[in-house]
Amino acid sequence: MPCAPTCDGAEAGAGAFTGGHEVYEFKIRFNDTWGNDTPSYNAEAGFAVIATDATGPTTYTWGSTDPPMDLVPNSWGHIDAPEFSEILVPIAVVGVIYFIARRRRRDEDS
């Protein structure tokens, strides 16, 4: 796929066997997905795989219950990964509970 003029030249993909499985890693610039390098906080990108078997006409797809289409992002699947801000709340709650328990123990020892 040709790289657009705004494409980052350091976006090389890589493929290798890891643990007996073929693994691919791609670097994709925000601008290539959302059209700018500062997407909104809750922006979500779709993900789809369309692979063609080089030995025959079979096409394999992944990304939704129906085969994804190249130019229809709503047909792609979504991968939700937790962000730092979402994990910050549980960590803060555990910290508050720890300090309350510590203070109660200190008061009981006094």
PEVEN-V118115 format. One record per helix or strand of 3 or more residues. SS is the DSSP state (H for helix, E for strand). FROM is the first residue (numbers start at 1). TO is the last residue. If there is no record, write none. Layout:
# PEVEN-V118115
ss:SS from:FROM to:TO
ss:SS from:FROM to:TO
This chain:
# PEVEN-V118115
ss:E from:14 to:18
ss:E from:21 to:25
ss:H from:30 to:34
ss:E from:49 to:52
ss:E from:59 to:62
ss:H from:73 to:75
ss:H from:84 to:109
